[in-house]
Amino acid sequence: MANCFQCHFFKVTWDTNNPRACTAYGFKSKQIPSTVVKQSSGMDCMKFKQKQQRGDGR
């Protein structure tokens, strides 16, 4: 299963009811987005894109 915390499309929201978001699929959730995708489709996330490393060491 994809690690959303390492995905370019994963975002943390200010919505306390749905603090995690996937901009590739366009939804917010309490759960990690890859878990929601797996539960709803039966398939692993097909839109995972590895985050780019910053050049400043962060």
mmCIF file as Biopython writes it, N, C-alpha, C and O atoms, coordinates in Angstrom:
data_model
#
loop_
_atom_site.group_PDB
_atom_site.id
_atom_site.type_symbol
_atom_site.label_atom_id
_atom_site.label_alt_id
_atom_site.label_comp_id
_atom_site.label_asym_id
_atom_site.label_entity_id
_atom_site.label_seq_id
_atom_site.pdbx_PDB_ins_code
_atom_site.Cartn_x
_atom_site.Cartn_y
_atom_site.Cartn_z
_atom_site.occupancy
_atom_site.B_iso_or_equiv
_atom_site.auth_seq_id
_atom_site.auth_asym_id
_atom_site.pdbx_PDB_model_num
ATOM 1   N N  . MET A ? 1  ? 0.849   -1.188 0.000   1.0 0.0 1  A 1 
ATOM 2   C CA . MET A ? 1  ? 0.000   0.000  0.000   1.0 0.0 1  A 1 
ATOM 3   C C  . MET A ? 1  ? 0.886   1.241  0.000   1.0 0.0 1  A 1 
ATOM 4   O O  . MET A ? 1  ? 1.944   1.263  0.629   1.0 0.0 1  A 1 
ATOM 5   N N  . ALA A ? 2  ? 0.443   2.263  -0.707  1.0 0.0 2  A 1 
ATOM 6   C CA . ALA A ? 2  ? 1.196   3.512  -0.821  1.0 0.0 2  A 1 
ATOM 7   C C  . ALA A ? 2  ? 1.271   4.229  0.531   1.0 0.0 2  A 1 
ATOM 8   O O  . ALA A ? 2  ? 0.315   4.213  1.306   1.0 0.0 2  A 1 
ATOM 9   N N  . ASN A ? 3  ? 2.412   4.854  0.800   1.0 0.0 3  A 1 
ATOM 10  C CA . ASN A ? 3  ? 2.594   5.651  2.009   1.0 0.0 3  A 1 
ATOM 11  C C  . ASN A ? 3  ? 2.242   7.101  1.676   1.0 0.0 3  A 1 
ATOM 12  O O  . ASN A ? 3  ? 3.046   7.823  1.086   1.0 0.0 3  A 1 
ATOM 13  N N  . CYS A ? 4  ? 1.058   7.513  2.051   1.0 0.0 4  A 1 
ATOM 14  C CA . CYS A ? 4  ? 0.575   8.855  1.712   1.0 0.0 4  A 1 
ATOM 15  C C  . CYS A ? 4  ? 1.494   9.961  2.223   1.0 0.0 4  A 1 
ATOM 16  O O  . CYS A ? 4  ? 1.587   11.018 1.598   1.0 0.0 4  A 1 
ATOM 17  N N  . PHE A ? 5  ? 2.160   9.741  3.325   1.0 0.0 5  A 1 
ATOM 18  C CA . PHE A ? 5  ? 3.028   10.776 3.887   1.0 0.0 5  A 1 
ATOM 19  C C  . PHE A ? 5  ? 4.221   11.065 2.974   1.0 0.0 5  A 1 
ATOM 20  O O  . PHE A ? 5  ? 4.879   12.095 3.123   1.0 0.0 5  A 1 
ATOM 21  N N  . GLN A ? 6  ? 4.502   10.166 2.034   1.0 0.0 6  A 1 
ATOM 22  C CA . GLN A ? 6  ? 5.585   10.370 1.077   1.0 0.0 6  A 1 
ATOM 23  C C  . GLN A ? 6  ? 5.066   10.741 -0.304  1.0 0.0 6  A 1 
ATOM 24  O O  . GLN A ? 6  ? 5.837   10.801 -1.261  1.0 0.0 6  A 1 
ATOM 25  N N  . CYS A ? 7  ? 3.758   10.990 -0.415  1.0 0.0 7  A 1 
ATOM 26  C CA . CYS A ? 7  ? 3.137   11.269 -1.709  1.0 0.0 7  A 1 
ATOM 27  C C  . CYS A ? 7  ? 2.963   12.769 -1.953  1.0 0.0 7  A 1 
ATOM 28  O O  . CYS A ? 7  ? 2.607   13.526 -1.050  1.0 0.0 7  A 1 
ATOM 29  N N  . HIS A ? 8  ? 3.217   13.165 -3.172  1.0 0.0 8  A 1 
ATOM 30  C CA . HIS A ? 8  ? 3.063   14.561 -3.608  1.0 0.0 8  A 1 
ATOM 31  C C  . HIS A ? 8  ? 1.629   15.061 -3.434  1.0 0.0 8  A 1 
ATOM 32  O O  . HIS A ? 8  ? 1.426   16.248 -3.181  1.0 0.0 8  A 1 
ATOM 33  N N  . PHE A ? 9  ? 0.642   14.191 -3.561  1.0 0.0 9  A 1 
ATOM 34  C CA . PHE A ? 9  ? -0.761  14.577 -3.538  1.0 0.0 9  A 1 
ATOM 35  C C  . PHE A ? 9  ? -1.374  14.606 -2.134  1.0 0.0 9  A 1 
ATOM 36  O O  . PHE A ? 9  ? -2.510  15.053 -1.978  1.0 0.0 9  A 1 
ATOM 37  N N  . PHE A ? 10 ? -0.661  14.147 -1.126  1.0 0.0 10 A 1 
ATOM 38  C CA . PHE A ? 10 ? -1.177  14.130 0.246   1.0 0.0 10 A 1 
ATOM 39  C C  . PHE A ? 10 ? -1.081  15.514 0.863   1.0 0.0 10 A 1 
ATOM 40  O O  . PHE A ? 10 ? -0.049  16.179 0.765   1.0 0.0 10 A 1 
ATOM 41  N N  . LYS A ? 11 ? -2.156  15.940 1.495   1.0 0.0 11 A 1 
ATOM 42  C CA . LYS A ? 11 ? -2.186  17.246 2.170   1.0 0.0 11 A 1 
ATOM 43  C C  . LYS A ? 11 ? -2.824  17.098 3.544   1.0 0.0 11 A 1 
ATOM 44  O O  . LYS A ? 11 ? -3.682  16.239 3.750   1.0 0.0 11 A 1 
ATOM 45  N N  . VAL A ? 12 ? -2.402  17.936 4.476   1.0 0.0 12 A 1 
ATOM 46  C CA . VAL A ? 12 ? -3.038  18.033 5.791   1.0 0.0 12 A 1 
ATOM 47  C C  . VAL A ? 12 ? -3.949  19.247 5.727   1.0 0.0 12 A 1 
ATOM 48  O O  . VAL A ? 12 ? -3.536  20.313 5.269   1.0 0.0 12 A 1 
ATOM 49  N N  . THR A ? 13 ? -5.196  19.091 6.187   1.0 0.0 13 A 1 
ATOM 50  C CA . THR A ? 13 ? -6.172  20.177 6.097   1.0 0.0 13 A 1 
ATOM 51  C C  . THR A ? 13 ? -6.427  20.790 7.471   1.0 0.0 13 A 1 
ATOM 52  O O  . THR A ? 13 ? -5.996  20.257 8.493   1.0 0.0 13 A 1 
ATOM 53  N N  . TRP A ? 14 ? -7.128  21.905 7.477   1.0 0.0 14 A 1 
ATOM 54  C CA . TRP A ? 14 ? -7.535  22.553 8.727   1.0 0.0 14 A 1 
ATOM 55  C C  . TRP A ? 14 ? -8.869  21.999 9.218   1.0 0.0 14 A 1 
ATOM 56  O O  . TRP A ? 14 ? -9.324  22.355 10.305  1.0 0.0 14 A 1 
ATOM 57  N N  . ASP A ? 15 ? -9.488  21.149 8.443   1.0 0.0 15 A 1 
ATOM 58  C CA . ASP A ? 15 ? -10.781 20.558 8.779   1.0 0.0 15 A 1 
ATOM 59  C C  . ASP A ? 15 ? -10.583 19.486 9.858   1.0 0.0 15 A 1 
ATOM 60  O O  . ASP A ? 15 ? -10.031 18.420 9.585   1.0 0.0 15 A 1 
ATOM 61  N N  . THR A ? 16 ? -11.032 19.771 11.073  1.0 0.0 16 A 1 
ATOM 62  C CA . THR A ? 16 ? -10.813 18.830 12.177  1.0 0.0 16 A 1 
ATOM 63  C C  . THR A ? 16 ? -11.588 17.525 11.994  1.0 0.0 16 A 1 
ATOM 64  O O  . THR A ? 16 ? -11.201 16.496 12.547  1.0 0.0 16 A 1 
ATOM 65  N N  . ASN A ? 17 ? -12.675 17.558 11.227  1.0 0.0 17 A 1 
ATOM 66  C CA . ASN A ? 17 ? -13.429 16.335 10.956  1.0 0.0 17 A 1 
ATOM 67  C C  . ASN A ? 17 ? -12.795 15.481 9.863   1.0 0.0 17 A 1 
ATOM 68  O O  . ASN A ? 17 ? -12.984 14.265 9.839   1.0 0.0 17 A 1 
ATOM 69  N N  . ASN A ? 18 ? -12.056 16.101 8.972   1.0 0.0 18 A 1 
ATOM 70  C CA . ASN A ? 18 ? -11.398 15.414 7.853   1.0 0.0 18 A 1 
ATOM 71  C C  . ASN A ? 18 ? -10.008 16.004 7.652   1.0 0.0 18 A 1 
ATOM 72  O O  . ASN A ? 18 ? -9.798  16.787 6.726   1.0 0.0 18 A 1 
ATOM 73  N N  . PRO A ? 19 ? -9.061  15.641 8.504   1.0 0.0 19 A 1 
ATOM 74  C CA . PRO A ? 19 ? -7.758  16.311 8.498   1.0 0.0 19 A 1 
ATOM 75  C C  . PRO A ? 19 ? -6.779  15.882 7.405   1.0 0.0 19 A 1 
ATOM 76  O O  . PRO A ? 19 ? -5.716  16.487 7.268   1.0 0.0 19 A 1 
ATOM 77  N N  . ARG A ? 20 ? -7.112  14.854 6.627   1.0 0.0 20 A 1 
ATOM 78  C CA . ARG A ? 20 ? -6.204  14.374 5.589   1.0 0.0 20 A 1 
ATOM 79  C C  . ARG A ? 20 ? -6.883  14.469 4.230   1.0 0.0 20 A 1 
ATOM 80  O O  . ARG A ? 20 ? -8.083  14.219 4.107   1.0 0.0 20 A 1 
ATOM 81  N N  . ALA A ? 21 ? -6.106  14.831 3.207   1.0 0.0 21 A 1 
ATOM 82  C CA . ALA A ? 21 ? -6.681  14.998 1.877   1.0 0.0 21 A 1 
ATOM 83  C C  . ALA A ? 21 ? -5.781  14.405 0.810   1.0 0.0 21 A 1 
ATOM 84  O O  . ALA A ? 21 ? -4.563  14.319 0.963   1.0 0.0 21 A 1 
ATOM 85  N N  . CYS A ? 22 ? -6.425  14.000 -0.280  1.0 0.0 22 A 1 
ATOM 86  C CA . CYS A ? 22 ? -5.719  13.555 -1.474  1.0 0.0 22 A 1 
ATOM 87  C C  . CYS A ? 22 ? -6.164  14.453 -2.617  1.0 0.0 22 A 1 
ATOM 88  O O  . CYS A ? 22 ? -7.327  14.423 -3.020  1.0 0.0 22 A 1 
ATOM 89  N N  . THR A ? 23 ? -5.244  15.248 -3.137  1.0 0.0 23 A 1 
ATOM 90  C CA . THR A ? 23 ? -5.612  16.162 -4.218  1.0 0.0 23 A 1 
ATOM 91  C C  . THR A ? 23 ? -5.717  15.432 -5.561  1.0 0.0 23 A 1 
ATOM 92  O O  . THR A ? 23 ? -6.375  15.930 -6.474  1.0 0.0 23 A 1 
ATOM 93  N N  . ALA A ? 24 ? -5.087  14.275 -5.698  1.0 0.0 24 A 1 
ATOM 94  C CA . ALA A ? 24 ? -5.194  13.502 -6.939  1.0 0.0 24 A 1 
ATOM 95  C C  . ALA A ? 24 ? -6.604  12.955 -7.109  1.0 0.0 24 A 1 
ATOM 96  O O  . ALA A ? 24 ? -7.164  13.013 -8.204  1.0 0.0 24 A 1 
ATOM 97  N N  . TYR A ? 25 ? -7.177  12.428 -6.043  1.0 0.0 25 A 1 
ATOM 98  C CA . TYR A ? 25 ? -8.523  11.879 -6.098  1.0 0.0 25 A 1 
ATOM 99  C C  . TYR A ? 25 ? -9.588  12.903 -5.703  1.0 0.0 25 A 1 
ATOM 100 O O  . TYR A ? 25 ? -10.769 12.708 -5.992  1.0 0.0 25 A 1 
ATOM 101 N N  . GLY A ? 26 ? -9.185  13.982 -5.050  1.0 0.0 26 A 1 
ATOM 102 C CA . GLY A ? 26 ? -10.102 15.062 -4.729  1.0 0.0 26 A 1 
ATOM 103 C C  . GLY A ? 26 ? -11.022 14.808 -3.553  1.0 0.0 26 A 1 
ATOM 104 O O  . GLY A ? 26 ? -12.211 15.120 -3.624  1.0 0.0 26 A 1 
ATOM 105 N N  . PHE A ? 27 ? -10.498 14.244 -2.467  1.0 0.0 27 A 1 
ATOM 106 C CA . PHE A ? 27 ? -11.327 14.049 -1.278  1.0 0.0 27 A 1 
ATOM 107 C C  . PHE A ? 27 ? -10.548 14.296 -0.003  1.0 0.0 27 A 1 
ATOM 108 O O  . PHE A ? 27 ? -9.317  14.278 0.011   1.0 0.0 27 A 1 
ATOM 109 N N  . LYS A ? 28 ? -11.306 14.532 1.087   1.0 0.0 28 A 1 
ATOM 110 C CA . LYS A ? 28 ? -10.753 14.665 2.431   1.0 0.0 28 A 1 
ATOM 111 C C  . LYS A ? 28 ? -11.325 13.532 3.272   1.0 0.0 28 A 1 
ATOM 112 O O  . LYS A ? 28 ? -12.415 13.031 2.997   1.0 0.0 28 A 1 
ATOM 113 N N  . SER A ? 29 ? -10.569 13.126 4.315   1.0 0.0 29 A 1 
ATOM 114 C CA . SER A ? 29 ? -10.998 11.993 5.132   1.0 0.0 29 A 1 
ATOM 115 C C  . SER A ? 29 ? -10.330 12.028 6.492   1.0 0.0 29 A 1 
ATOM 116 O O  . SER A ? 29 ? -9.313  12.696 6.681   1.0 0.0 29 A 1 
ATOM 117 N N  . LYS A ? 30 ? -10.913 11.298 7.443   1.0 0.0 30 A 1 
ATOM 118 C CA . LYS A ? 30 ? -10.248 11.091 8.732   1.0 0.0 30 A 1 
ATOM 119 C C  . LYS A ? 30 ? -9.121  10.082 8.583   1.0 0.0 30 A 1 
ATOM 120 O O  . LYS A ? 30 ? -8.108  10.154 9.280   1.0 0.0 30 A 1 
ATOM 121 N N  . GLN A ? 31 ? -9.309  9.144  7.667   1.0 0.0 31 A 1 
ATOM 122 C CA . GLN A ? 31 ? -8.332  8.079  7.456   1.0 0.0 31 A 1 
ATOM 123 C C  . GLN A ? 31 ? -7.255  8.514  6.474   1.0 0.0 31 A 1 
ATOM 124 O O  . GLN A ? 31 ? -7.389  9.521  5.780   1.0 0.0 31 A 1 
ATOM 125 N N  . ILE A ? 32 ? -6.183  7.729  6.434   1.0 0.0 32 A 1 
ATOM 126 C CA . ILE A ? 32 ? -5.148  7.941  5.434   1.0 0.0 32 A 1 
ATOM 127 C C  . ILE A ? 32 ? -5.778  7.673  4.054   1.0 0.0 32 A 1 
ATOM 128 O O  . ILE A ? 32 ? -6.438  6.648  3.880   1.0 0.0 32 A 1 
ATOM 129 N N  . PRO A ? 33 ? -5.592  8.560  3.082   1.0 0.0 33 A 1 
ATOM 130 C CA . PRO A ? 33 ? -6.254  8.400  1.787   1.0 0.0 33 A 1 
ATOM 131 C C  . PRO A ? 33 ? -6.029  7.048  1.101   1.0 0.0 33 A 1 
ATOM 132 O O  . PRO A ? 33 ? -6.962  6.517  0.497   1.0 0.0 33 A 1 
ATOM 133 N N  . SER A ? 34 ? -4.835  6.482  1.174   1.0 0.0 34 A 1 
ATOM 134 C CA . SER A ? 34 ? -4.603  5.190  0.516   1.0 0.0 34 A 1 
ATOM 135 C C  . SER A ? 34 ? -5.476  4.089  1.119   1.0 0.0 34 A 1 
ATOM 136 O O  . SER A ? 34 ? -5.858  3.150  0.421   1.0 0.0 34 A 1 
ATOM 137 N N  . THR A ? 35 ? -5.790  4.199  2.403   1.0 0.0 35 A 1 
ATOM 138 C CA . THR A ? 35 ? -6.683  3.238  3.053   1.0 0.0 35 A 1 
ATOM 139 C C  . THR A ? 35 ? -8.103  3.393  2.519   1.0 0.0 35 A 1 
ATOM 140 O O  . THR A ? 35 ? -8.783  2.397  2.270   1.0 0.0 35 A 1 
ATOM 141 N N  . VAL A ? 36 ? -8.553  4.631  2.342   1.0 0.0 36 A 1 
ATOM 142 C CA . VAL A ? 36 ? -9.887  4.890  1.808   1.0 0.0 36 A 1 
ATOM 143 C C  . VAL A ? 36 ? -9.999  4.345  0.379   1.0 0.0 36 A 1 
ATOM 144 O O  . VAL A ? 36 ? -11.004 3.729  0.023   1.0 0.0 36 A 1 
ATOM 145 N N  . VAL A ? 37 ? -8.969  4.572  -0.432  1.0 0.0 37 A 1 
ATOM 146 C CA . VAL A ? 37 ? -8.970  4.086  -1.809  1.0 0.0 37 A 1 
ATOM 147 C C  . VAL A ? 37 ? -9.047  2.562  -1.824  1.0 0.0 37 A 1 
ATOM 148 O O  . VAL A ? 37 ? -9.823  1.988  -2.588  1.0 0.0 37 A 1 
ATOM 149 N N  . LYS A ? 38 ? -8.253  1.908  -0.993  1.0 0.0 38 A 1 
ATOM 150 C CA . LYS A ? 38 ? -8.249  0.444  -0.932  1.0 0.0 38 A 1 
ATOM 151 C C  . LYS A ? 38 ? -9.612  -0.092 -0.489  1.0 0.0 38 A 1 
ATOM 152 O O  . LYS A ? 38 ? -10.116 -1.057 -1.064  1.0 0.0 38 A 1 
ATOM 153 N N  . GLN A ? 39 ? -10.205 0.529  0.527   1.0 0.0 39 A 1 
ATOM 154 C CA . GLN A ? 39 ? -11.498 0.068  1.029   1.0 0.0 39 A 1 
ATOM 155 C C  . GLN A ? 39 ? -12.621 0.293  0.014   1.0 0.0 39 A 1 
ATOM 156 O O  . GLN A ? 39 ? -13.520 -0.539 -0.103  1.0 0.0 39 A 1 
ATOM 157 N N  . SER A ? 40 ? -12.579 1.387  -0.707  1.0 0.0 40 A 1 
ATOM 158 C CA . SER A ? 40 ? -13.682 1.706  -1.615  1.0 0.0 40 A 1 
ATOM 159 C C  . SER A ? 40 ? -13.555 1.026  -2.984  1.0 0.0 40 A 1 
ATOM 160 O O  . SER A ? 40 ? -14.568 0.715  -3.611  1.0 0.0 40 A 1 
ATOM 161 N N  . SER A ? 41 ? -12.327 0.794  -3.451  1.0 0.0 41 A 1 
ATOM 162 C CA . SER A ? 41 ? -12.153 0.222  -4.786  1.0 0.0 41 A 1 
ATOM 163 C C  . SER A ? 41 ? -11.621 -1.207 -4.770  1.0 0.0 41 A 1 
ATOM 164 O O  . SER A ? 41 ? -11.752 -1.936 -5.754  1.0 0.0 41 A 1 
ATOM 165 N N  . GLY A ? 42 ? -11.019 -1.603 -3.649  1.0 0.0 42 A 1 
ATOM 166 C CA . GLY A ? 42 ? -10.401 -2.922 -3.581  1.0 0.0 42 A 1 
ATOM 167 C C  . GLY A ? 42 ? -9.016  -2.956 -4.212  1.0 0.0 42 A 1 
ATOM 168 O O  . GLY A ? 42 ? -8.372  -4.003 -4.251  1.0 0.0 42 A 1 
ATOM 169 N N  . MET A ? 43 ? -8.559  -1.806 -4.707  1.0 0.0 43 A 1 
ATOM 170 C CA . MET A ? 43 ? -7.249  -1.723 -5.358  1.0 0.0 43 A 1 
ATOM 171 C C  . MET A ? 43 ? -6.348  -0.756 -4.601  1.0 0.0 43 A 1 
ATOM 172 O O  . MET A ? 43 ? -6.824  0.149  -3.917  1.0 0.0 43 A 1 
ATOM 173 N N  . ASP A ? 44 ? -5.035  -0.961 -4.734  1.0 0.0 44 A 1 
ATOM 174 C CA . ASP A ? 44 ? -4.088  -0.018 -4.160  1.0 0.0 44 A 1 
ATOM 175 C C  . ASP A ? 44 ? -4.154  1.293  -4.942  1.0 0.0 44 A 1 
ATOM 176 O O  . ASP A ? 44 ? -4.605  1.317  -6.087  1.0 0.0 44 A 1 
ATOM 177 N N  . CYS A ? 45 ? -3.711  2.363  -4.327  1.0 0.0 45 A 1 
ATOM 178 C CA . CYS A ? 45 ? -3.698  3.678  -4.956  1.0 0.0 45 A 1 
ATOM 179 C C  . CYS A ? 45 ? -2.891  3.632  -6.252  1.0 0.0 45 A 1 
ATOM 180 O O  . CYS A ? 45 ? -1.760  3.146  -6.274  1.0 0.0 45 A 1 
ATOM 181 N N  . MET A ? 46 ? -3.478  4.137  -7.316  1.0 0.0 46 A 1 
ATOM 182 C CA . MET A ? 46 ? -2.814  4.157  -8.627  1.0 0.0 46 A 1 
ATOM 183 C C  . MET A ? 46 ? -2.223  5.536  -8.953  1.0 0.0 46 A 1 
ATOM 184 O O  . MET A ? 46 ? -1.616  5.713  -10.009 1.0 0.0 46 A 1 
ATOM 185 N N  . LYS A ? 47 ? -2.397  6.509  -8.053  1.0 0.0 47 A 1 
ATOM 186 C CA . LYS A ? 47 ? -1.943  7.872  -8.345  1.0 0.0 47 A 1 
ATOM 187 C C  . LYS A ? 47 ? -0.778  8.315  -7.472  1.0 0.0 47 A 1 
ATOM 188 O O  . LYS A ? 47 ? -0.427  9.494  -7.472  1.0 0.0 47 A 1 
ATOM 189 N N  . PHE A ? 48 ? -0.173  7.397  -6.730  1.0 0.0 48 A 1 
ATOM 190 C CA . PHE A ? 48 ? 0.956   7.742  -5.861  1.0 0.0 48 A 1 
ATOM 191 C C  . PHE A ? 48 ? 2.081   8.356  -6.696  1.0 0.0 48 A 1 
ATOM 192 O O  . PHE A ? 48 ? 2.456   7.832  -7.745  1.0 0.0 48 A 1 
ATOM 193 N N  . LYS A ? 49 ? 2.611   9.482  -6.202  1.0 0.0 49 A 1 
ATOM 194 C CA . LYS A ? 49 ? 3.749   10.142 -6.829  1.0 0.0 49 A 1 
ATOM 195 C C  . LYS A ? 49 ? 4.695   10.562 -5.709  1.0 0.0 49 A 1 
ATOM 196 O O  . LYS A ? 49 ? 4.320   11.349 -4.840  1.0 0.0 49 A 1 
ATOM 197 N N  . GLN A ? 50 ? 5.905   10.045 -5.726  1.0 0.0 50 A 1 
ATOM 198 C CA . GLN A ? 50 ? 6.894   10.324 -4.678  1.0 0.0 50 A 1 
ATOM 199 C C  . GLN A ? 50 ? 7.171   11.816 -4.595  1.0 0.0 50 A 1 
ATOM 200 O O  . GLN A ? 50 ? 7.361   12.474 -5.617  1.0 0.0 50 A 1 
ATOM 201 N N  . LYS A ? 51 ? 7.195   12.353 -3.369  1.0 0.0 51 A 1 
ATOM 202 C CA . LYS A ? 51 ? 7.536   13.768 -3.168  1.0 0.0 51 A 1 
ATOM 203 C C  . LYS A ? 51 ? 8.967   14.008 -3.611  1.0 0.0 51 A 1 
ATOM 204 O O  . LYS A ? 51 ? 9.828   13.141 -3.463  1.0 0.0 51 A 1 
ATOM 205 N N  . GLN A ? 52 ? 9.213   15.183 -4.152  1.0 0.0 52 A 1 
ATOM 206 C CA . GLN A ? 52 ? 10.566  15.587 -4.527  1.0 0.0 52 A 1 
ATOM 207 C C  . GLN A ? 52 ? 11.310  16.042 -3.280  1.0 0.0 52 A 1 
ATOM 208 O O  . GLN A ? 52 ? 10.734  16.711 -2.422  1.0 0.0 52 A 1 
ATOM 209 N N  . GLN A ? 53 ? 12.560  15.690 -3.177  1.0 0.0 53 A 1 
ATOM 210 C CA . GLN A ? 53 ? 13.391  16.139 -2.075  1.0 0.0 53 A 1 
ATOM 211 C C  . GLN A ? 53 ? 13.765  17.594 -2.293  1.0 0.0 53 A 1 
ATOM 212 O O  . GLN A ? 53 ? 14.075  18.003 -3.412  1.0 0.0 53 A 1 
ATOM 213 N N  . ARG A ? 54 ? 13.736  18.379 -1.214  1.0 0.0 54 A 1 
ATOM 214 C CA . ARG A ? 54 ? 14.149  19.771 -1.298  1.0 0.0 54 A 1 
ATOM 215 C C  . ARG A ? 54 ? 15.662  19.861 -1.416  1.0 0.0 54 A 1 
ATOM 216 O O  . ARG A ? 54 ? 16.382  19.005 -0.903  1.0 0.0 54 A 1 
ATOM 217 N N  . GLY A ? 55 ? 16.127  20.869 -2.072  1.0 0.0 55 A 1 
ATOM 218 C CA . GLY A ? 55 ? 17.564  21.072 -2.245  1.0 0.0 55 A 1 
ATOM 219 C C  . GLY A ? 55 ? 18.228  21.687 -1.026  1.0 0.0 55 A 1 
ATOM 220 O O  . GLY A ? 55 ? 19.456  21.739 -0.957  1.0 0.0 55 A 1 
ATOM 221 N N  . ASP A ? 56 ? 17.428  22.165 -0.041  1.0 0.0 56 A 1 
ATOM 222 C CA . ASP A ? 56 ? 18.004  22.842 1.122   1.0 0.0 56 A 1 
ATOM 223 C C  . ASP A ? 56 ? 18.153  21.922 2.326   1.0 0.0 56 A 1 
ATOM 224 O O  . ASP A ? 56 ? 18.422  22.396 3.430   1.0 0.0 56 A 1 
ATOM 225 N N  . GLY A ? 57 ? 17.983  20.610 2.136   1.0 0.0 57 A 1 
ATOM 226 C CA . GLY A ? 57 ? 18.196  19.670 3.230   1.0 0.0 57 A 1 
ATOM 227 C C  . GLY A ? 57 ? 17.024  19.456 4.150   1.0 0.0 57 A 1 
ATOM 228 O O  . GLY A ? 57 ? 17.137  18.689 5.107   1.0 0.0 57 A 1 
ATOM 229 N N  . ARG A ? 58 ? 15.898  20.105 3.903   1.0 0.0 58 A 1 
ATOM 230 C CA . ARG A ? 58 ? 14.709  19.904 4.751   1.0 0.0 58 A 1 
ATOM 231 C C  . ARG A ? 58 ? 13.866  18.779 4.252   1.0 0.0 58 A 1 
ATOM 232 O O  . ARG A ? 58 ? 12.831  18.473 4.845   1.0 0.0 58 A 1 
#
